């Protein structure tokens, strides 16, 4: 079974992403901050991390850097930025910073399915 971690400080966004992934056949856990994500990934292997970029105590970019530097979450882990920031230069910055793809908010089933397909995870 494909396993995902959803990281978002907003309860509604986290619940929506978790439900959409679960309906697509994923086993999903969720956390509400970067520190909890790093702790979880230090102990658990997952296929995908759906990571909100704008969180209060630790940004998604910092979490992604730490995941990559510490090889957290297991080999072949895909990290998807999840953000409302859609300017082309921002998307390029996220990809250069270690994210595998960028999913734009507001989240929809179609956008998520398309993003997963691009990563070979559909």
WOMO-V615285 format. One record per run of one state. SS is the DSSP state (@ for helix, = for strand, . for the rest). FROM is the first residue (numbers start at 1). LEN is the number of residues. Records with the same first field share a line. If there is no record, write none. Layout:
SS=FROM-LEN, FROM-LEN
This chain:
.=1-2, 8-3, 24-3, 32-2, 42-6, 53-7, 71-7, 84-4, 97-4, 105-4, 119-4
==3-5, 27-5, 48-5, 78-6, 101-4
@=11-13, 34-8, 60-11, 88-9, 109-10
